[in-house]
Amino acid sequence: MDPRLRGDERERKSGRAFTPQPRFPPNRPILPAKNPGGSAVNSTLVRYSVFVFVLIAVGVTFGLAVFWTPALWFLVILLPLAVMGVADVLQTHHTLWRNYPILSRLRWMFEDVGPYLRNYVIEGDQDGRPFSRDQRALVYARAKGQEDAHPMGTELDVYTDQYEWFSHSIKPSEKLDHNFRVSIGGPQCTRRYSASIFNISAMSFGSLGHRAIEALNMGAARGGFYHDTGEGGVSPYHLKHDGDLVWELGSGYFGARDAGGRFDPDRFASRAAADQIKMIEIKLSQGAKPGHGGMLPGRKVSPEIAETRHVPVGVDCISPAAHSAFSTPREMLAFADQLRTLSGGKPVGVKLCVGHPHEIFAIMKAMLETETYLDFIVVDGGEGGTGAAPLELTNSFGAPLKDGLALVRNALIGTGLRAKIKLGAAGKVYSAAGIAANCSMGADWSNAARAFMFALGCIQSMKCHLDTCPTGITTQDLGRQRGLVVEDKAERIHRFHEKTLMALAEITRAAGLHHPEGFRSHHLHQHILGKTSSEAGRAYPTLEEGALLTDAAGTIYAPYWAQADSRSFRPTQPVIM
């Protein structure tokens, strides 16, 4: 007999007579509710207890003041609370305030101070998102010139899927100069640029205050690395301290637009001629909100920002989701070539977060067919982002950095274009290990945004989009910016960069290499399902040189290659996997 059958079913199947039993015993008494009105009374007393206490305290204070005048000082606290309570009861917009006068205000207070409590009281060393306490502490220590060594071994669980490690050599290389450089510029570029292997990623004037921009640029000038302007245009504060700049040109064409928001070649050429601007970066998408565009709230569009961006003062500044200067891969390359000419031959590339694979291959096909080449491609990971973005886009769109890098690296190698085009990486980079990991996945250099914000003094209060940044970094409030001393923070930026590259030299030596460009996917290891370990090359295999040209059908990218069309970003046919 099947033991899974209920008792009455077993009796039926056995042929024996049975008496159906009620699911609940019929003689079980149903107890009446105890004091049905009492709970409501008690609930009301609890809800209004603080309010009533404050009102009683006000009355008692007035009575006490008849005999002891100093008691009136208590009213400094009690009267505002009493007024707040009355306002809570009478207002009609907030249910909690109406039902829990004064008391419910604690909820809002704890919401406001919650990030600070988590940062300083509750979080463990490995807790905290998007950056843990240990990750932030490393940046702070290097920026301040403090000891950054860690005692007693790793605190990480080395048997989880999140743990990664590098192969080291029994015979490390000789001591290395840590000033690692990358030469950027393809065959059609006449003014190549020697970039540091670690640079400041895109953060606009507007999303950041002018003092933060100044400090970043002064630090970049001292350390010999570049400062990406972000899509907000080149401001006077970017130019003030003569640090190298990469001008990011987004879909809003800020600083190079006409009254209708379209690209203005003359304005672009006038600004791009500045010697301080070393490269031009066309922003196609970003990791935090791919396919979305952007918006600087009108409250942050000051006269200075409006002049820099060529937009109205106090009006929401919109970056469209797509560019108006081009709509196909071929048109994009023609636009890049135009920018290269207008800038006097400077390197021109694109920044993107990888989405549809066929779009990447369409760009490769367009370069092969037109023989017009980008000088570089910067891959932004889905884990990146500094300003605010819709949560669904932040959490659910865009390829993570390693996946995006692997795809673009293979697209370049598979089409034979890797020697012509440099590859940058951006997305939650804060340490030398992160730079080395990106090099292992094919990147020539790395950019960081939030790490340099930490070096400026960011405490991850998550107020970036509210114009209330407590450290004066992501605000236009001059009072809040006053706390950020440019000279002091610039030195922290310089020191963080310097010490990170010194650490990169150490781990490059430990791997037996002479330059981080020597890192390959077989140097990087990770766990699979918490059980076995594997080289990153197995999870992200590298194509053979020219494989997409000679045998695309034999590669893992065959469906996407077949979809790609140099004349359109749309697929030529649906993918059938």
MONORRA-V337831 format. One record per residue. SS is DSSP state (H for helix, E for strand, L for the rest). BURIAL is + if it has 24 or more other C-alpha atoms within 12 Angstrom, else -. Layout:
[[SS;BURIAL] [SS;BURIAL]]
This chain:
[[L;-] [L;-] [L;-] [L;-] [L;-] [L;-] [H;-] [H;-] [H;-] [H;-] [H;-] [H;-] [H;-] [H;-] [L;-] [L;-] [L;-] [L;-] [L;-] [L;-] [L;-] [L;-] [L;-] [L;-] [L;-] [L;-] [L;-] [L;-] [L;-] [L;-] [L;-] [L;-] [L;-] [L;-] [L;-] [L;-] [L;-] [H;-] [H;-] [H;-] [H;-] [H;-] [H;-] [H;-] [H;-] [H;-] [H;+] [H;+] [H;-] [H;+] [H;+] [H;+] [H;-] [H;+] [H;+] [H;-] [H;+] [H;+] [H;-] [H;-] [H;+] [H;-] [H;-] [H;-] [H;-] [L;-] [L;-] [L;-] [H;-] [H;-] [H;-] [H;-] [H;-] [H;-] [H;+] [H;-] [H;-] [H;+] [H;-] [H;-] [H;+] [H;+] [H;-] [H;+] [H;+] [H;+] [H;-] [H;+] [H;+] [H;-] [L;-] [L;-] [L;-] [L;-] [H;-] [H;-] [H;+] [H;+] [H;+] [L;+] [L;+] [L;+] [L;+] [L;+] [H;+] [H;-] [H;-] [H;-] [H;-] [H;-] [H;-] [H;-] [H;-] [H;-] [H;-] [H;-] [H;-] [H;+] [H;+] [H;-] [H;-] [H;-] [L;-] [L;-] [L;-] [L;-] [L;-] [L;+] [L;-] [L;+] [L;+] [L;+] [H;+] [H;+] [H;+] [H;+] [H;+] [H;+] [H;+] [H;+] [H;+] [H;+] [H;+] [H;+] [L;-] [L;-] [L;-] [L;-] [L;-] [L;-] [L;-] [L;-] [L;-] [L;-] [L;-] [L;-] [L;-] [L;-] [L;-] [L;-] [L;-] [L;-] [L;-] [E;+] [E;+] [E;+] [L;+] [L;-] [L;-] [L;-] [L;-] [L;-] [L;-] [L;-] [L;-] [L;-] [L;-] [L;+] [L;+] [L;+] [E;+] [E;+] [E;+] [E;+] [L;+] [L;+] [L;+] [L;+] [L;+] [L;-] [E;+] [L;+] [E;+] [E;+] [E;+] [E;+] [L;+] [E;+] [E;+] [E;+] [L;+] [L;+] [L;+] [L;+] [E;+] [L;+] [L;+] [E;+] [L;+] [H;+] [H;+] [H;+] [H;+] [H;+] [H;+] [H;+] [H;+] [H;+] [H;+] [H;+] [H;+] [H;+] [H;+] [L;+] [L;+] [L;+] [E;+] [E;+] [L;+] [L;+] [L;+] [L;+] [L;+] [L;+] [L;+] [H;+] [H;+] [H;+] [H;+] [L;-] [L;+] [L;+] [L;+] [L;+] [E;+] [E;+] [E;+] [E;+] [E;+] [L;+] [L;+] [L;+] [L;+] [L;+] [L;+] [L;+] [E;+] [L;-] [L;-] [L;-] [L;+] [L;+] [E;+] [L;+] [H;-] [H;-] [H;+] [H;+] [H;+] [H;-] [H;+] [H;+] [L;+] [L;+] [L;-] [L;+] [E;+] [E;+] [E;+] [E;+] [E;+] [E;+] [E;+] [L;+] [L;+] [L;+] [L;+] [L;+] [L;+] [L;+] [L;+] [L;+] [L;+] [E;+] [E;+] [E;+] [L;+] [H;+] [H;+] [H;+] [L;+] [L;+] [H;-] [H;+] [H;+] [H;+] [H;+] [H;+] [H;+] [L;+] [L;+] [L;+] [L;-] [L;-] [L;-] [L;-] [E;+] [E;+] [E;+] [L;+] [L;-] [L;+] [L;+] [L;-] [L;+] [L;-] [L;-] [L;+] [H;+] [H;+] [H;+] [H;+] [H;+] [H;+] [H;+] [H;+] [H;+] [H;+] [H;+] [H;+] [H;+] [H;+] [L;+] [L;+] [L;+] [E;+] [E;+] [E;+] [E;+] [E;+] [E;+] [E;+] [L;+] [L;+] [L;+] [L;+] [H;+] [H;+] [H;+] [H;+] [H;+] [H;+] [H;+] [H;+] [H;+] [H;+] [H;+] [H;+] [H;-] [H;-] [L;-] [L;+] [L;+] [L;+] [L;+] [E;+] [E;+] [E;+] [E;+] [E;+] [L;+] [L;+] [L;+] [L;+] [L;+] [L;+] [L;+] [L;+] [L;+] [L;-] [H;-] [H;-] [H;+] [H;+] [H;-] [H;-] [L;+] [L;+] [L;+] [L;+] [H;+] [H;+] [H;+] [H;+] [H;+] [H;+] [H;+] [H;+] [H;+] [H;+] [H;+] [H;+] [H;+] [H;+] [L;+] [L;+] [L;+] [L;+] [L;+] [L;+] [L;+] [E;+] [E;+] [E;+] [E;+] [E;+] [L;+] [L;+] [L;+] [L;+] [L;+] [H;+] [H;+] [H;+] [H;+] [H;+] [H;+] [H;+] [H;+] [H;+] [L;+] [L;+] [L;+] [L;+] [E;+] [E;+] [E;+] [E;+] [L;+] [H;+] [H;+] [H;+] [H;+] [H;+] [H;+] [H;+] [L;+] [L;+] [L;+] [L;+] [L;+] [L;+] [L;+] [L;+] [L;+] [L;+] [L;+] [L;+] [L;+] [L;+] [L;+] [L;+] [L;+] [L;+] [L;+] [L;+] [L;+] [H;+] [H;-] [H;-] [H;+] [L;-] [L;-] [L;+] [L;+] [H;+] [H;-] [H;+] [H;+] [H;+] [H;+] [H;+] [H;+] [H;+] [H;+] [H;+] [H;+] [H;+] [H;+] [H;+] [H;+] [H;+] [H;+] [H;+] [H;+] [H;+] [H;+] [H;+] [H;+] [H;+] [L;+] [L;+] [L;+] [L;-] [L;+] [H;+] [H;+] [H;+] [L;+] [L;+] [H;+] [H;+] [H;+] [E;+] [E;+] [E;+] [E;-] [E;-] [L;-] [L;-] [L;-] [E;-] [E;+] [E;+] [E;+] [H;+] [H;+] [H;-] [H;-] [L;+] [L;+] [L;+] [L;+] [L;-] [L;-] [L;-] [H;+] [H;+] [H;+] [H;-] [L;-] [H;+] [H;-] [H;-] [L;+] [L;+] [L;+] [H;+] [H;+] [H;+] [H;+] [H;+] [H;+] [L;+] [E;+] [L;+] [L;+] [E;+] [L;+] [L;+] [L;+] [L;-] [L;-] [L;-] [L;-] [L;-] [L;-]]
